[in-house]
Every structure is written in structure tokens, then in C-alpha cells.
Amino acid sequence: MKTIMIMFDTLSRNYLPNYSDIDIAVPNFKRLQEHCIIFDKFYGGSMPCMPARRELHTGKYNFLHRSWGPLEPFDFSVFETLNQQGVYTHLITDHSHYWEDGGATYHNRYSSWEGFRGQEGDRWIARSEALPNENKHPMNKQGLSVTQHFANRTKQQSEEEMSTVKTIHAGIDFLKHHQDKDDWFLQVECFDPHEPFYVPDRYRESVSKDEDFVYWPKYQKVDGEKQADGIQEAREEYKALVRMCDHHLGKVLDYLDEANMWEDTMVIINTDHGFLLGEHDWMGKNSSPMYEEIIHIPFYMHVPGYKGGERCDGIAQTIDIAPTLLDYYGLDIPENMEGKSLLSLLDQKVVNHESILFGTNGGQVCIFDGRYVYMRASADESNQPLVNYTMMPTQIRGFMSKDQLREAELVSGNKFSNDVPMLRIKMDNYSNSFAFGHLLFDLKEDPEQNEPLQDEKVEDDMIEKLIGMLDQIEAPEEEYIRLGLK
């Protein structure tokens, strides 16, 4: 049995013709529907990048217990388990967060891995070598990571030198060497179309650019009228980068056609989250409420023996990928996994999820029941008590502070930690959810989430469902208090 998973970071379903009426030339994403089942209600869970990957490995929600961090010593990893059971697992990626303190335990769970440097602010090329950055548009991100990006660009002057392109080429090379072998899993993970939107001119509809344009939008509230030109520039740059991803995706699909691998290979095309490009007057993905543009994501899956070109309307989520892989390879699914096999959903044997959760650690905790989305904010502006449960006290690029560690307590384990004791660490407030308040949306009547619903009965029902799900996953006691549910 064979599987290839092609993952693009920050791939918005609103820019794909399988999901939207948008006019964008991405024939290879459209071509996926020839072989793949398209999932219409697929959602992310824990935001953003590494929390999503922890769900990918474990099949469990991350964001209620832990912020951005590495895979924990007590975690189940589907890729490590596949390897232990005789399925060779290989990761190819240019996602630099894998090599930082907050992600450094994920790639080592695979049988082998290959990485390509230079995306975003990857601390790669000496910053003294940075190209001059003349683009000073006020909507662009500034700072050390931007300087680092321009240093990295000194080694990425042509399209063939770009790390996404190298990642795709390495994936095809793996397929060439393994198409006749059995029992393997390949993850080809591209950081694009994540910002910065650094893209060759040939993918732009127009190459005549002013000196200042929006290519790396900073996460912030924007004015849709006053900043309309900048918003449109960012959208056009994003579309150009999606076109580049589409072009190189096509090379993988060409090889799958040429080698007739569709007959015996499961193929997954997915992402971790989307992105706001001016919708709801926001740019980014972490600072705003978790709108559909961020958390409702594209997902394509081809399974040998299942008819392609169909659509699946069942609720599904990132946490479902791990149990799906175990099911596909005939391995046992741990009882305490929160995800469910998508194969059961395709067989229409069960409804996998009546409701799902999603959010960021310390932010709004959101629940979706197939019609309504309820976003529960903190009870007061202090956003306390806020704690992290971990045995790996790191954040993105560093450790938690010594003061935090001095106050850390070793507490009993639970479902989240597979019953292994863990550290309880107090965290400062890093969320603005209180300012947003509780939000309720009826996606049947208001799919674009333009009008928050004021309906006390529906809200009470969603609160009851939320508490039920928090109980089910053994959420921290502090979360109930922080959200005003106790």
C-alpha cells in the first residue's frame, strides 16, 4: 500500500475553482477532481502551523492545552507508528519551523526526511548578505524576519532555486524510485503559498509593479475602503503564488498519470489553514476571529477503489488524517484519538462528527455543528487563567522564561497526555478574544459571516454542545473558567 500527501501551507479554498467561482488559472487544482473526492466541510482545528501539524501526527486537538510547540514525549505519532509497523515514511519539506525550538521533534518521527532552506524568515543566509529592501509599503511586515528573507533571496534568484520547486522535484524523484515498491508513505510539504508572496513574474497577470506593493501583509485590522489598493495588491500576489503552486503540482500529477499510480496509491492534497486578505477587514490568520476564510479549508483525497469526481458533505477535520492512515494500512486506531477515519465517512457507515472544535491557544474557542459556528471569547480582558500543559517548554524560536519554569508544577496526566504526568505552566495573555466578544453565525443563512446572529436559544444550545465537547476531550479546568463556563 502506498500514500502520497501533498501539503501546501496557507492554501485558501476561496482561490480554488473546485470551491469558488473565482477567475484564476489553476488547471491542476481543478484537474484533481478527475481522481479525487472533494470534501466540502473540511476544517482545521488547532491554529496555526505547528499546532496543526501536531494534530496531523496525533489525531488529537492541541490548542486547548498547548500553544505553539514541538511534538511531546508522550504523544502518539502516526508516522512513527507506521514506520514501526513496516511502512516506510519519508518527509520532504521546506517548512523551516520544523527546525526551530518549537517544532524540532516532528521531522524525526519519520523514517527519513529531506529539507530545503530559505522560506520566510528561516535563519539561513547571513543577514549581512541581505539584498536591499526598497519596498516600504506600510501594510507590509517589517523587522528581522524581513531582513532575513532578503538575505535568503540571494540564493533564490531563479524559479528552480526556490525551495518549493526543489521540494516538488524531490517528491517526484522519490516516486520514481519507489513506484514499484510497496508499504510507504510520502509527505511532500510546501511552505508556499504562505506569505511572503515571493513569486516569479511569469505567474503574475501584470508584471508592471510600483516600487512599493503589498507582498507580505502584516496581521492587522484594515480599512476596506481606505486601503483597498493595498488589499487588492496582496490578493494579486497571493493569486500569483497559488498559480506557481498549481504549475508544480501539475508535474506530480503528470507523473502519477504516466506511472499509472492512481490504481494503487492513496493521494491526499491538503493544507493547514487559509488566510484573510481583507475579508472582514482583516489581514492574516491569528489576530482575528477564526472566520471561514481561515479555518474552512480545501481537502482532496483519492483512495484506490473509490470513485473520483465525487463530493463529500460530511464534517471532517485535520485530526481525521491520522486515523485514516492507520485504517488504510490496516492498523489499530487508538481509542483515545479524537479524529475518525475518513474511509468510514466515505463508506457512509457513520457520521464521524456531529460537532467539531477549532481555535488558537488562549483565543476564542469555536464550535461548528454543521450549521452554526459559535466563537466563545474569554470572560474578561485579563484572559486568565491561561496555562500550557507540556513536557517541552519551548515556543516558536525559544524557551519559555525561567520565571515561568520556576512556577511550573508537575501534574497528573489525562487523555491529552496519554496519562503521562506533565508540566502546568502559567502563561501571560497573548490574545485579544475578549475584545471580539462571543460570536454566533448561521452558515446556512449567512455563509460569508457578515451578520453575527443574536439568538439566545441557539447560543445556549451551542454552549451546551461546547461544554460537552470540552468534557469529552478532558479540556483543562482553566479553560472553563477563562471562558466563563464555570
N, C-alpha and C positions, 0 to 999 in steps of 0.2 A: 504494500500500500504506500502511496506517495501523496505528499501535500506540498503545494507552494502557496505561501501567503505573501501578497504584495501589499505593503502598507505605506500610505502616503500621509505625512503629518499635516494637519490643518486643512483637510480636504472638505470643502463645503458642498453639501448636496445641492444648494441653490445655483451652483455653477456647472452642474452636470445635466445633460439633456435627458438622462433616464429619470430625473426627478423634477426638472424645471423646464419651462418654456424659453429659457434664456438663449439668446443667439450667440453661441460660442462654438468655434470649430474644434471639437474634441471627438473625432470619429472613433477613436479606440475605446474610450469610456462607453460610447454608445454601442460599440461592437460587442461589449461584454454581454449584452442581453441575448446574444445568439446562443451562448452556452450556459449562462449563469441565471440563477434565481435572484431576483432583486427584492430586497427587504424594504418595505415601506415604513415600518415603525421600529427602526433600529436606533438605539440611543447609547450615548456614552454614559459613564457612571461617575467615576472619580476624576476630577479635573485638577491640573492639566496633564502634561506629558508623562512624567514618571508615575504619578498615581494611576493613570490609565494603563500603563504597562504592568503595574503590579496586579491590576485586575486581569490583564491578559494572561499572566502566569498563574494566578491563584484561583480565579473564578469566584473571588470574593470582593465585596466593596472595601475600599480603602479609606475614603475621605472622612468618615465619621470618627475614626480612631487616630488617623495619622495624616500629616501634611506630606509634602514632597519628601521622598526618602528612598533608600535602597530596598531591595528585597530583604526581608528579615530572616534570621537564622531559623525561626520557627515556621516559615512559610512553606507551603506546598508549591512547587513549580511544575507545571505541566510539561515543560520542555526537558527538565531534568528527569522527570518520571519516564517520559518517552524514551530518553536515552538509556535509562536503567533497564528498560524493558525491551531493548534491542532495536529501537527506532533511532536512526542517526539524525540528530538535529543540528542544523547549521544556520547561523545568523550572519547576514551581510547588511551593514548599515552605515550611514553617515550621520547618525543622530548622536551628536557629541555628548549629550547628557549621560549617556551610558558610561562615560569615562570620568565622570566627576564624583565628588564625595556622595552626592545624593542619588547616585544611580549605579554605583560601581559593582554591584553584585548581580546584576541581571544577565549580562552577556556571558558570564562564566557558568551559567546553568546549562548552556548548550554544549553539544559535543565539541563544537569548534565555532569560531567566529572570525569575521573579517571586517575591518573598519576603515573608513575613509575620512580624512580630516578636512576641516575648513568651513563647516557650516556655521552661520550666525556668529556668535561671539566665542567660538571654540578657541581656547588659548593655545594656539598652534604656532603661527609665524611670529617672530619677534616684532613687537608693536613699533619699534623704531624703523621698521621697513614699510610702514603703512603708506599707501597711496594717499595723496591729498584728497580730503573730502570737502568738495566745494558746495555740496548740497546742504543748505541751511534752512530748509523749509521748516516752519515752526511746528508742523504736525508730525515731523519725523522724530523718532527716538534719538537721543544723544547720549554720550557717555563712553565708558571704557569699552563696552562690547561693540560699539560702532567703530571705534578706532581699531579694535581687533579684527573686525570684519574687513576693513580696508587693508589691513596687513595680509589677511588670508587671501584677498583677491589678487595679490601679486603672484600667487601660484595657481590662479584660476582665470587666466586671460582668455582661454578658448572654451567652447562648449564641452569638448572632450576632456578638459581638465576639471570640470565641475564635478563635485562629489556625488551628486545624484546620478549623473551619467555613468560614473565609474561603478556605482552601486548596482545599477541595472545591468551593465556589461558583465560584472562579476556573477550576478544571478544567472544570466544566460550561460555563462561558462560552466557554472555548477550543473545546470540542466544538461548540457552537452555531455558531461562526464558521468551523469547519474541516471539518465533517462532509461537505461536498461537495467539498472539496479532496483532493488525493492526495499521497503521499510525505511523511508527517510522523510524528513520534514525540512523544508527550506523557508526561511523568513527573509524576504528582500524588503528592507525597510528604508524608505527615502524620507529625508527631512523635509524636502520640498513637497507642497508649496507653502510651507511655513515662512513667515517673514524672517529676514528682509527679502523683498521680492527682487532678487538679483537674477536677471534673465537676459539671454542673448536677444539682440534686436530683431532677429528673424521671427520671433514669436509675438512681437508687438504688431498691432494693427497699424500703428503710426510710429515711425522712429524719430520724428522731429520733436525733441523734448526741450523744454526750457531747462536752464541750469538747475533750478530748484523744482523738484516734484516729489510727491509722496510715494516712497518706496519701502519705508519701514515705519508704519504708523505706530505711534506710541499709544498705550492703552489709556483712554481718557474719554470723557464726555465731549461730544462735539455738537456744533450748531449746524443743523442740516441745511439751513439757508445761507448763513454767512461763510461756511466752509465747504460749500457744495463742490467747488472746483477741486479742492484737495481730496475730498471723498471720492470723486469720480476718478482722479488720477490713481489713487490707491486701488480702486476696483479694476482699472485697466491693467495695472501692473500685476495684480493678482491673477487676472484672466490670462495674461501672457505666460505666467509661470505655470498655470494649470495646463496651458497648451503644450509647454515643454514636457511636463509630466506625461501628458497624453501621447506625445510623439514617442517617448522612450518606452512607455507601457506597450505601445504597438509592437515594438521589437520583441518583447516577451511573448505577446500573443501570436506573433508570426511564428516564433519557434515552437510554441505549443501546437499550432496548426501543422507545421512542417513535420514534426516528430510524432504527430497524432497522439499527443499526451492526454488529450481530453478524455480518452477512453478509460484510463486507469489512474488518473491523478485528480485529487481534490484541489480546487483552486479557490482561494479567498482573496478578495480585494477589499481593503478596509482602511479606516483612519482612526485617530484617537478623538478628534473633536473638529468643529468648524471654527468660524471666525466672524465677528461683526465688522462690517465695512460701512459704517454709517447707519445701519438699521437701528431703530430705537434710539438714535442719536448717540451711539457708542462706537468706539473703535476698540478691538481687542477681544479677549476671551475670559479674563479673570476678574476684572474690576466691576463688571456689570452684573445684573441678574442673569441667570442661566437660560437665556432665550433659546428658542428653537434653532436659530441660525448657528448656535454654538454646539448644542448637545444632541440635536436630532441629526444623525449622520448617515452617510451612504454606506451600504454594505452589499456586496455581491458574493455569491457562493455557487460554485459548480461542484456537484457531487456525482461521480460516475453512477449511472443507473437512474438518476433523477432527470426529468425533462427540463431543459433550459428554456429561457424566454418567459418563464412564469414569474408571478409576483407573490410575495408572502406578506400577509397583512397582520400576522401575529406580533405581539410586542416582544422584542429581543434587545439584547444589550451586550456590551463588551464582555461582561462576566460569563456570557454563554459560550465564548470561543473555547476556553479550556475544556469544559465537559464535552463539547462537540468533538474535539480532537481525541479525547480519551475514548469516546463512543465509537468514532470512526476506526480507530486502531484496535478495538475490541478489549479495552482495558477498563477496570472498575473506576467508577466516579465516586470520589469521597462523599460520604453522606452529608458532611457539613459545608459543602460547596453551595454557594448561593446561586450560581449560574445553572442553567439547564441545557441539555443537548439540543442543538438546532435540528438535528436529524429527527427527533421526536416531533418537533414542530412541523417539519416538512411532511412527515407521515400523517399529520393531523390526528395523532393519537391523544395529545394533551394540549391544554392551554398552558404554556410554560410560565407565564407571569400574568397575574391579574393586575398587579401594580409593580412599578419599579422606582428606585431612588436614584438621584444624581445630585451633584453639587461639588463645592470646594470645601476643604477643611476650614472650619471657623466661619464659613459663609452661610448663605441660605441653604436649608436642607429641602430638597424638592422631591415631590412625588407625582407620578403620572399614572393614571388608571385606565388609559385608553381613550379618554375624552378630556378630562380635566387635568391641568397642571396646577399644583399648589406649591408655592415657594414660601417656606416658613423662615422668617427672619429672627434675629436674636431679640430677646425680651427687652433689653436696654442697650444703650450705646457703649457700655463697657465691654460687651460681648463676652462676658465671663459667666461661669468658669470655662476656660478653654485649656485643654490639656492634650498632649500627644502620648499615645501608648506605643512603645518601641523598645527594641534592644539595639538599635542602630541610631544613636543620637546625632544624626547629621541633617543638614538642609541641602540646598542646591549645590553650593560650592564651598561648604564649610561645615564646621561642627556647631552644635548647639553650645550656648555660652557656659562658662564654668559656673556662673551663678545658678543657671537652670539645672546643671548637673548636681550641684551641691544640695539642691532641694528635691532631687528626683527620689522617688520611692519605688521599691520593688513590690509589685502587687501580684495577686493570683491571676493566672491565665484564664481564658474563656474560649468561646468558639472562634473568635477573631485570631487568637494566637495558638490555636490548636492545643489549648490547655497548658501552654508553657508560660511560666511567670514572665512578666515584662515590666519595664520602667514606666512610671507615670510621671510625666514632665509638664510642669506648668508653662503655658505659652502666653506671650503678650498678644494683644489684639492686633490682627493684621487683616481685618475685614470691615467693610462698610455696610453690612447687610441691614443693620438697624435703620439706616437712612432710607433704604428701599421699602421697608415695611413688608408685611405679608402680601403676597400677590397671588391671585387666583385667575386662571384663564380657561375658557371653554374653547378647546381647539376645534371642535366641530363647527361652532358658530363664528369663531374668531381665530382662524389658523395662523394669522400673522401677528397675533398677540398685541393688537392695537388698543384694546379696551379691557382693562382689568375688570373682572366680574365682581359685583357686590351681591353676594347671595349667602346669607348666614347659614342656611340649611346645608348647602353644598360644601361650604367651608368646614362646618362641623363634621360632615361625613368624611372629608379629606383628612382632617386632623385625626379622626379615629383610625383611618387607614394608615396614616403616617406612624402613629404610636404602635399600631400592630406590627408594622414592618420593623420599626426600631427594636421592639421586643424580640422579634424573630431573629434578628442578626446579633442580638446582645450588644446593642449600642452602649457607649459609656453613659453612666449616670449623669455625668456633667452635661451631656448633650440635651437631655430632657430639661435640665434647669436652665441652660443657656437659651433654649428656645421657648421657655415659658410654658412647658408642657407638664410641669410638676410644681 
